[in-house]
Structures are given as structure tokens and as C-alpha cells.
């Protein structure tokens, strides 16, 4: 599905819709919906700093692998600004975690622990030095300032695979303990797909 919003082409893949439908069918709590909401907030953090640095956004692609923002002038900005843009998404989630934590301290009869954990999880997860994640892109930018593209690609591949193996084992362990907790397993499968498609 494609549509335009303020001259920005927005593409949402069919596979993304299919995944959402499956998760809605099998989802028995509000975890998925809250995660999607704060994931959108995360992306808005990136968009805010892209706009602040005068980077023109031409396309936003939403797929199984998350949101991919295509720009026209991204290469014209400094490495420092690129890293700030990539860090802005996780930073928004960390700010929400901190604010919600203090609100939870003040309002004793409200339990916001799930919201705090979701935001912390999104921040930590996106900062992992894995392909296409904010942390992976930061590592790639830093490595490209030292090595050529081929060596950078090899190092990022090794790091990504080194993260995937223990994360998959953790996901399988969580799933086997409680079959309702399949979210991590789906994420690990998506991470595996990212590595396969990169090759």
C-alpha cells in the first residue's frame, strides 16, 4: 500500500499487515499495541532530528524489518549529525522510561512498569549493533571512517551473527517456558531473515 503525506511517499508492505493481523489474532494482552505505539514515537524521534538538520525526507518504508527512512541529502551532513539522528529514536524511548518511572513514584496507585519496560526494551534493542538497527548503523558509520566498505560489511556481519545466536537461544527458551510468549521468537526469526537477505 502506498500513499503520500506532505510530499513524503509512505509505503507499507503486505507482509507487515499480515504479521500485524496474526499478532492481533493471537495477542491476548495490550503489550503488542503499546509496543507499536512507542515504536511510532521512536520513529518520530528520528524524523524530528532529520527535520532539524534540514534533511529532506522523500520516502518512508514500513516492512517486517521496521521503518526505513529514505532521504535526499543524508550524505551531505556530518558523521556526528548522522549518529545524533540514529541515537534520537532510542533516546526518546529512554526519556519516556524516565518520565514514566517518576510518574509511577508520584502516583502510587498506578502501575506503569509495563510501559517503562517496553520503552527500555525498545531503546536497548535498537541500540544493539545489528544490521539495520540504530546501533548497527552507528557501528557501520564508525567503521567506514576507518576501513573500506568490504571490511566494514564483514565486521558488521560477524557482530550481527554473534548477537543473533544467543538472542535466538534466549527466545526459544522463553517460548518453551510459556508458549504465549512468542514475541521474542518472532523477532529472532526476523533478525535471521535480515542476515539471509543481506547475503
N, C-alpha and C positions, 0 to 999 in steps of 0.2 A: 504494500500500500504506500502510495506517495501523495504528499500534499505540500503546499508552500505556506510558510508563515513569515511575514516581513522579509520577503526575498530569500528566505532560507529554505532549501529543499529538505523535507523531512521524509525519510524512508524507514518504514517499519516492516521487517521481514515476516513472511508467513510462518516460518519456524518459531519465531518469537511468540506470535499469537498462539500457536499450537502448544508451546511449553506453558504459557500462562493458563490456557484452558485446562490442561492436565493438572497443573498445580492447584487451580481453583477447585477442581473436582475432588482431589484427594486431600486438600488442605482442610484441617479441622479447627484451626485457630486463626488469630489475626496476625500471626508472625509474618506471613508472606506479604500481606497488604502493607503492613508497617515498613517492612524491608524495602518494598517497591517505592513507597513514599519517600523514605530517607535516601534511597538511591537516586531519585529525581533531584532531591535537594543537593546531593553530592555533585551531580552533573551541572546544576545551576551555579555551583561554586566555580567550576571550570569556565563556564560561559561568562560569568561576571568578570573574571580576570582577563579572559580573551578580549572582551569588550573594552576593559580598562586600558589594555596595552595597544588598543587600536587594531587588533587582528580581525579581519573581515571573515565572518563565518559564512560558508557557501552551502554546506550540507551537513545534516545530522543523520547518521545511520544507526538504527536501533535493531540489534540482532540478538541471537543466542549468546553472543560473546560480550554483550553490553552495548554502550553507546560509543560511536566513533565520530568524532567531530572533524570535518574536513574544512580547511581554511585556505585562503588565497595568499596570505602574506606571513604564514607562520615562520618561514625560513629567514625572514628579514629581521626578526627580533633576536636579542642576545640569548646566550645559553642560560644565563641567570633568570631571565624572564620566562623562558620555556619551563624551567624547573619550578618556578613560582606557580605557573599555570597548572602544572601537574600536581603540585602539592596542595593547591587550593581546595580540591574536592575532599580529600581526607581531612584537611584542616576544618572544613565546615562540619563534618561529622564529629570531630573531636570537640569543637565548640558546643555543638548540640549536646554531646555527652556531659560536658562540664556544667552547662546551664541546667540540664535536666537533673543532674546529681544534686546541685544546690537547691533546686526547687523541691526535690524529694526530701532534703534535710529540713526545709522550712515547713512544707506541708506533710505532716507525719502520716495522715490517714490515706495518702495516695501512694500507690506503688508504681514507680516509673522505671523499675530495674530493667524490664524488658526493652524499653526504649533506649536506655543507656547502653545496654549490651549490644543492641542492633547497631547503633552508631559507632561504638567502639569496634565492633566486628567489621563493619564496612571500611572504617579507616585503616585498621590493621591489614585486612585482606587486600585492599587496593594498594597498600604500600609494599606488598610482597614483591621482590624482584623477579616477577614472572612476566612472560610475553603479554603484551597489550595492557597489562595492569599499569597503574601510575608509577609504581615502584620500578617495574621492568623498563618502562620508557625513560625514567630518570637514569637508571644504570646504563641504558643504551646510549643516552646523550653523553654521559660522563666518559664512557669507554671510547666513543667515537672521537673524543677530543685527544685521545692517546693512541688508539690503534686504528687500523683500517677497517672497512666495513665487514670483510670476511672474518677477521679475528674477533671483532665485536659480536658478530652473529653466532660464532662458535661458543664464546664465553656465555652469552645470554641463553643459548640452548642448553648448555651444561647446568647452569644455575636453575633454569626452569624445570628441567628434568629432576634435578636434586630436590626441588620443592614438591613436585608432583607426587613422587613415590611415597614419602612419609604422609603427605596430606591424604592420598588415596587410602593408605592403610588406616589412618585415623577415621576417615569417612566410613569405610567398611565396618570398622569396629563399632562406631556409633550406630550404624544401621542394624547390625546384628544384635545389639543390646535392646534396641527398640525400633521395630520396623516402621513406625510412624515418623521417625527422624531420618528422612531420606534426602533432606536438602543438601547436606554436605556431599553426599554421594553423587547427586546430580551435578553439583559444581565441579567435583573432581573429574567427572566424565567430560564436562565442557572444557576443562583445562587440558585434558588429553586430546580432545578434538583440535584445540588451538595448536598444540605441538604438531599433530599429524598434518594439519593444513599448512603449517609454516614450512614443512619439508617439501 
